[in-house]
Amino acid sequence: MYRYDEFDRDFVSSRIAQFRDQVERRMSGELTEDQFKPLRLMNGVYLQLHAYMLRIAVPYGTLSARQMRMLAHIARTYDRGYGHFTTRQNLQFNWPALKDIPAILDDLASVEMHALQTSGNCIRNVTTDHFAGAAADEIADPRPYAEILRQWSSIHPEFSFLPRKFKIALIGSPRDRAAIQLHDIGLELKRSATGKIGFAVFVGGGQGRTPMIAHRVRDFLPEEDLLAYVEAIMRVYNLHGRRDNKYKARIKILVHETGAAEITRQIEAEFEDVRQTELLRLPDEEIERITAYFAPPALPEKSVRSSVFEAAKADSREFAAFAENNVSAHKTPGYGVVTVSLKAIGAVPGDASADQMDAVADLAERYSESEIRVSHEQNLVLPHVALDDIPALYAALSEHGLAQGNAGLVTDIICCPGLDYCALANTRSIPLAQDLSKRFGAPERQKEIGELKIKISGCINACGHHHVGHIGLLGVDKKGEEVYQITLGGSGDETAAVGTLVGPAFKGDEVAEAVETVVETYLKLREGPDETFLAAVRRLGQRPFKEALYGAA
């Protein structure tokens, strides 16, 4: 895991001191809220519907046990005893008092964390695969390159005031667990026929008001050219991105209006200029230096097949479901990658109490080399767990309400905070997510339905990623009434697609029943239990679902 150097410590410390002064000036009335707004946003502080919210950066979703304990401490001391893990691999505290935020930032800095660049028109938290460094299908760990991008982009003078916010995601596996094609820049780590590391480069993806799938602009970019090429993309965007209309300011609009071929030509021309200076060429020794921080733990050799693990599956149907859904293949034989679900039946998706955070920290130390990951699906991950230890881990998770074996199933719902917190929202997403979780919560029903991703957004900004849900739900205000549009067939993986609207919106008290109708239609029409919901929608199209919801035309 990356450790702060002297520059990091000095930089974060000076920013906290600067922000403490700004907070004092706001509280004294010297600064108005309008004057304070750009200053607080630079430090991850939002003004939500009822209170200030602090968004904390978790670079590439990686946390240590020590850092998780600090988050638990902050939740208890300065908030209401819980935090909310987001689809950007960050953590939000929804109720801090403004006067306390500098003290919170001091506490974060003591464990090498901060809230910088979690807001504003800058390069936001760089995200990656939550199984990075552990997944069996991984070509190479993408986190060193995410860290290189983080260091390069932090307060970059040319890119601190972009036309709009900018998001970068990386993966190191053929399986896309980071939705790279839905980002401003997506990077897929690859290895050439000669064994050389490089990247496929995607540009112009995004969700929100105008969802778009990114265009591939480079099939293979050598790793030493990573910063030069990303800088070239940023320069083209900074020069030509619209600043007169925030709804058309993202790079996806620039790519769409200019054309992918022309944007690619401009990027390549800028890249040649940047590369010739060699100022941004990544030296091998620097790549090796950063990569050393992410060296895999020295895991003791284990039997490929654990009798303890297999016996536990045979003894308990609940544990067997957990093992099937929440344990993924590890690159080291005898180990598994364990997803800790923050989606207990009827719970608020992504929320974790201070006690649960402390429990996860303890379990990470005991079973997972003190490492924790935050997934963009609002769950936590223990990346290095011996198969022999998973039954004991499961028992400990059960004591804290964290043993739900539903990763990837119908109750593993992604949900934005909605109108319970957000001033931009049209509808209350959380109660709908809780209702759907309870409706489909029976273990037998979840198993029958299989893989199905429901994603809910309370407004068009799409913080709940509804566009790429297998079933997507978008909250809309219709003459003062909360209604929901339903889309089908979206996906954020390597087969990325934006879901298609099936028809008119449903009232708030009707939408859960409508989702149930969609699911029952799938179960009735699928070609056997092995055909997933997404595969069935792609085979059948919208018509049978539309007819089930609205009647035959």
C-alpha positions, 0 to 999 in steps of 0.5 A: 500500500502506498505511504505518504512521503514528505511532500504528501504530508507537507501538502496535506498539512498546509491545505488543512491549515488554510481551510481551518482559516477559511472555516473560521472566516465563514463562521465569523461572517467574514465570508458569505456562503457564496464566497465560501462555496468554491473553497469548501468544495476544494476540500470535499465539503458539500452543502446537502439538503439538511447539513454539510457533507464531507466526502473523503477520498479513498484512492483506488479504493484501498484502505488499511485496517488503521485507516478504517478504524480512523473512519469509525472514530470520525463516525462516532465522534463527529457524525451520527455513528455511521458512514456511507460508502459510494460508487466512487470508492469514497466515503461520505459523512452526512452530518458533520458540523462545519466547525469540526471539519478541520479537526476531522481533516487533521485526524484523516491526515494522521492516517495518510488520508484526505478529502482533496479533489473529491469535488470541483472541476478537477480530476477526481479520485482515480478508481480501479478494480476492487479486486486489484492485486488479488484477482486470479484473472489479473494481468497486472495490478493496476493500482501502481498506475492509479497512484502515479496518476493520483500524484500527477493530477493532484493540484495540477495547475493546468487541470485544477479548473477544468470545464467540468469534473473529470473521472479516470478508472483503470482495470488490470483484468479482461473482466471489467469490475470498474466500469471503465467505459463509463468514465471520461478516461478508461484504461485497460492494462494489457500485455503485448505479445512480447510481454510489454505492459501497456494500456487500451485507452477509452475516452468520452464515457459517462452517465448523468443527463447524457449517458454515453459509452466511451470510444477506444482511441488507442489499442496499446499505449506503452506504460512509459507514455501513460502520463504523456497520453493522459496529459494530451487528452486533458489538454484537448479537453481543457482547450475545447470543452464547453464552459458556457453550459455545464450540461454540455461541458463533459468530455463525452459531449466534446467527443460526440460533437467533434467526432471520435476520429477527429478527437483521436487525431487531436489527441495524437497530435498533442501527444506527439508534442508532449512526448517529444519533450520527454518531461512526462516519460515514465522512467522504469525506475519510477514505475518500479519504485511505486510498484514496490509499494503494492507488492503482494503480501507473502502469503503462506502456501495453502492447499488448493482445496480446503477441507475446512472450507468444503466441510463448512459449505456442506454443513450450512446452506447459508455459508454455501450461498456466501461462498458461492456469491461472495468469495472470488478466485484469488491468484494465490492457490488456497486463498479467496477474495471475500466481498463483505456485503453492505446490503443486509436485507432492508438496510441502507445500501452502502451504509456502515456503522462505526462498530461495523467499520471497527469489526472489518478493521479487526477482521482485516488484520486477522485474516486479510493482511490488514487490507480492505477495499471499497467497491464501486458497488458500495460493498467492502472487500477483504482481498487476501483470505485463506480458504481455511479461514473463511468459515471463521471469518463468516461467523465473525461477520455474522455477529455484526450483520455483515454476512449477507451472501448476496454479492451480485444478486437482486438484493445487492442494490446500488442506490444514491442517497436521494431526497433523504439527503441530497438537494439535487434529488427528485425522489427518495431512493433509499426507501425504494431500495429497502422495499425491493430488498425485502421483497426479493430477500428470501434466499431461495428466491435470490438463488432462483433469480441469479445474477441481477443488478438493480441500480437506483438514482434519485435524479438524472445525475445518475449517482446510483448508476441507473443507466448501467443497471440490468434494471435501472430506476430513475427518480423523476418529479412529475408535477410534485409527485415522485415517479420512476422510469425503468430501463432494462439491459444496461451493463457496466462491465466489459460488455458495457451498454446503456439501458433502454427505457421501457415506457412511461414512469411508475408512481412511487408506490407502484414501482416495486410491483413493476420491478417484480413484474419484470423479474417474473417475466424473466423467470417465465421466459428464460432459457433455463436457470443458467441464462442470466437476466441480462442475457435474457433481455439481450435475447428477447428485447424490450417487447415482452417486458413492456407487454407485461408492464403495460399490456399488449399494444 
